[in-house]
Amino acid sequence: MPTSTTESRVFNFSAGPATLPLSVLEQIQAEMLSLPGVGSSVLEISHRSKDFDAILEDAVTRVTQVLNVPDTHEVLFIQGGGALQNIMIPANLITDSAQTADYIQTGSWGKKSAGEVHNYGNLNVAYDAAESNYDHVPSQDQLKLTSGAAYVHLTSNETIQGVQFHKLPDTNGVPIVADKSSDIFCEPINVADYGLLYACAQKNAGVAGVTIVVMAKELTERSAPKMPSYLSYAKHSAGGSRFNTPCSFGIYVTGLVCKWLQEEIGGLEKMAAINESKAKMLYDVVDGSNGFYIGHAQPADRSTMNVTFKMATPELDAKFVADADEAGMSTLKGHRSVGGIRASIYNAMPVEGVESLTAFMKDFAAKNG
Ligand SMILES: *Cc1c(COP(=O)(O)O)cnc(C)c1O
């Protein structure tokens, strides 16, 4: 339902592009006519100006601080979203077409990522949870890993199915490449455990148009020398994320989101505690509903970011979405491949939004159960 007549902000449960912290939006608004001391907005200045140098440097520094990125790794901002990373990863990290890359498929995004590998080398699907409609992550002994693989790709949080890795697999020294588009910044991580991680910003880190890549410098150097220049991590790195005109507005917003995490939330440990309590509130209602709400993901692998469930019939699901929208909670319809309901509760979803949804869910179950 469009909410074009709504004048106040709703609780927006969109999976992405998704809700942003209010204070970030307010700062963007306040600086839209003129960045302090600049006299123009971020949209109007050269990406080579000293004013933008400061914005880019601040964003890189804040991402580095928030994720605690070690010296072995570097932070890049690239355009093209997750889709371009699906190409850049095999293009750079498979250096010889006889090599194999392992992909662990726990949902729709992981399956899509694997679809580009054949252009560069061999694909080994180390696990595919399609048979259970992607409701879990594999245990270590279910993985069919290739020894000496170029890398192992996984999607740490499957946004559509609401399935999340809560522990990384053991890949026996093979670099892990993780799509963290929908769960970057949701909890502290050990960056050294990853060869490369990436996240398009529009879920949990800002706006569409910029993708955060954090990669081991050793892998940047591995970049195959012969490839279209724009695809080369080494070229983006050498250009300091300004190989060409970057998504300057997106980089600015990611900097503001990181500042919010640092100054208002107090870091990722605090963020993780808030996220766990928000997710628990919703899963507790699902589990306590005597089967009225049916969760999609297996409990041990449930996502703290995307909560997926359904009711007995698609008609009830549709009524839920419409009634919730009326009550000021938008975009709760699940992805068509899973059906039902998806409540995306990224970092920026306030606790009050989740409280409002849990109250609505209890009421809806009482009236329709
Ligand atoms: C949203 C999302 C993407 C999006 O990729 P784009 O190419 O930026 O549209 C990729 N991976 C995951 C896990 C996502 O949630």
The ligand as a Tripos MOL2 file, in Angstrom:
@<TRIPOS>MOLECULE
LIG
   15    15     1     0     0
SMALL
NO_CHARGES

@<TRIPOS>ATOM
      1 C1         20.1000   -6.6030   -1.0540 C.3       1 LIG1
      2 C2         21.1580   -7.6150   -1.2090 C.ar      1 LIG1
      3 C3         22.0010   -7.5850   -2.3220 C.ar      1 LIG1
      4 C4         21.7390   -6.5250   -3.3720 C.3       1 LIG1
      5 O1         22.5550   -6.4570   -4.4000 O.3       1 LIG1
      6 P1         22.4330   -5.2110   -5.3960 P.3       1 LIG1
      7 O2         23.1920   -5.6660   -6.5670 O.co2     1 LIG1
      8 O3         23.0530   -4.0600   -4.6700 O.co2     1 LIG1
      9 O4         20.9760   -4.9680   -5.6950 O.co2     1 LIG1
     10 C5         23.0110   -8.5270   -2.4120 C.ar      1 LIG1
     11 N1         23.1810   -9.4510   -1.4270 N.ar      1 LIG1
     12 C6         22.3750   -9.5020   -0.3470 C.ar      1 LIG1
     13 C7         22.5860  -10.5270    0.7150 C.3       1 LIG1
     14 C8         21.3490   -8.5780   -0.2090 C.ar      1 LIG1
     15 O5         20.5400   -8.5880    0.8660 O.3       1 LIG1
@<TRIPOS>BOND
     1     1     2 1
     2     2     3 ar
     3     2    14 ar
     4     3     4 1
     5     3    10 ar
     6     4     5 1
     7     5     6 1
     8     6     7 2
     9     6     8 1
    10     6     9 1
    11    10    11 ar
    12    11    12 ar
    13    12    13 1
    14    12    14 ar
    15    14    15 1
@<TRIPOS>SUBSTRUCTURE
     1 LIG1         1 GROUP 0 **** ****
